[in-house]
Amino acid sequence: MPLPYYVSPEQIMKDKAEYARKGIARGKSIVTLEYQDGVLLVAENPSRLLHKISEIYDRIAFAGVGKYNEFENLRIAGVRHADVKGYSYSRGDVTAKSLANAYSQALGAIFTQDIKPFEVEVLVVEVAEQNGTKNEIYRVLYDGTIGDERDYAAMGGQADEIRQFLKDNYREGLQLNEAIQLGVRALTVTQNKTLTEQDLEVAVLNRNRERRKFSRIPPEQLGQLLTAASEPRSQNLQDPPLH
């Protein structure tokens, strides 16, 4: 009887990681920035129906890159987890940290136990209740690795180049239109094309909104904000209301 073909566990993990990274790299990028009133999320996504950025709970948003069906399943699981925990205990017990830990455990188990890993990375973002306190941004990788990001984050596509661009250009206290312009510039830094409002999906967690902090910025309003960002500072003192 021939001996079974042997592959070391180290090689199996390495092959899985390479497979997942290749799948994620084919996805279009997402950028997250802290701005004066909360957190901005910008994704290259021409679809108006298939969202890469979504609301999870009152102060918490989710974003995913990679295979849509896989990160959509994670989003749905996160919504259920948050609803059950908020109903069973209290709404204050639902936090981005607990959700990120749940995603980390799920992705880690899939990576080590299943033949095929998930080809996804996800962001879980929570806006602070008061200005001056810390917003929370967690990035969870395909193997369950979790990282605590500060000020900005990027994933998918050419994420390393985008993070370097943000490192060189980001500053604290950005107005909404300034943050949007910086996010769009970061997405185009590795491309040979210009992204318009029709190519983008943009949402914010605005701490000044009542209860539910999440809102999407429609294309027509996004176009106005991008235009306003290019005007002199004196002509742009306030951000328009979000819908």
Long-range contacts (C-beta under 8 A, 24 or more apart in sequence): 13-112, 16-111, 16-117, 16-143, 17-117, 17-142, 17-143, 19-116, 19-117, 19-119, 20-111, 20-117, 20-118, 20-119, 20-120, 20-142, 20-143, 21-142, 22-119, 23-66, 23-67, 23-119, 24-65, 24-66, 24-119, 24-120, 24-121, 24-142, 24-155, 24-156, 25-156, 25-157, 27-65, 27-66, 27-67, 27-156, 27-157, 28-52, 28-65, 28-156, 28-157, 29-65, 29-154, 29-155, 29-156, 29-157, 29-158, 29-159, 29-162, 29-187, 30-63, 30-64, 30-65, 30-123, 30-154, 30-155, 30-156, 31-152, 31-153, 31-154, 31-162, 31-166, 31-183, 31-186, 31-187, 32-63, 32-123, 32-125, 32-137, 32-149, 32-152, 32-153, 32-154, 33-151, 33-152, 33-166, 33-170, 33-174, 33-179, 33-182, 33-183, 34-135, 34-137, 34-151, 34-152, 34-172, 34-174, 35-174, 35-175, 35-176, 35-178, 35-179, 35-204, 36-131, 36-173, 36-174, 36-175, 36-176, 37-131, 37-176, 37-204, 37-206, 37-207, 37-208, 37-239, 38-127, 38-135, 38-204, 38-205, 38-206, 38-207, 38-208, 38-213, 39-125, 39-127, 39-135, 39-137, 39-204, 39-205, 40-176, 40-179, 40-180, 40-183, 40-202, 40-203, 40-204, 41-123, 41-125, 41-202, 41-203, 41-204, 41-205, 42-180, 42-183, 42-184, 42-186, 42-187, 42-200, 42-201, 42-202, 43-200, 43-201, 43-202, 44-157, 44-187, 44-195, 44-199, 44-200, 44-201, 45-199, 45-200, 45-201, 46-198, 46-199, 47-201, 51-201, 52-201, 53-201, 53-202, 53-203, 53-216, 55-212, 55-214, 56-82, 56-99, 56-124, 57-82, 57-83, 57-86, 57-91, 57-94, 58-91, 58-94, 58-211, 58-212, 58-213, 59-126, 59-127, 59-129, 59-205, 59-213, 60-94, 60-95, 60-96, 60-99, 60-124, 60-125, 60-126, 60-205, 60-214, 61-123, 61-124, 61-125, 61-126, 61-203, 61-205, 61-214, 62-122, 62-123, 62-124, 62-125, 63-122, 63-123, 63-125, 63-155, 64-120, 64-121, 64-122, 64-123, 65-120, 65-121, 65-122, 65-155, 65-156, 65-157, 66-118, 66-119, 66-120, 66-121, 66-142, 66-156, 67-118, 67-119, 67-120, 70-118, 70-119, 70-120, 71-118, 71-120, 71-122, 74-103, 74-106, 74-107, 74-118, 74-120, 74-122, 77-102, 77-106, 78-102, 78-103, 78-124, 95-126, 95-136, 96-124, 96-125, 96-126, 96-136, 96-137, 96-138, 97-126, 97-136, 97-138, 99-124, 100-124, 100-138, 100-140, 100-146, 101-146, 103-140, 103-144, 103-146, 104-140, 104-144, 104-145, 104-146, 105-144, 106-144, 107-140, 107-141, 107-142, 107-143, 107-144, 108-143, 108-144, 109-144, 111-142, 111-143, 111-144, 117-142, 117-143, 118-142, 121-155, 121-156, 123-153, 123-155, 125-205, 126-205, 127-205, 127-206, 127-207, 127-213, 128-207, 129-207, 130-207, 131-207, 135-205, 154-186, 157-190, 158-189, 158-190, 161-189, 161-190, 162-186, 162-187, 162-189, 162-190, 165-189, 175-236, 175-239, 176-204, 176-225, 176-239, 177-225, 177-226, 177-228, 177-229, 177-236, 177-239, 178-229, 180-217, 180-222, 180-225, 180-226, 180-229, 181-226, 181-229, 181-230, 184-226, 196-223, 197-222, 197-223, 197-226, 204-242, 206-242, 209-242, 215-242, 215-243, 216-243, 217-242, 217-243, 218-243
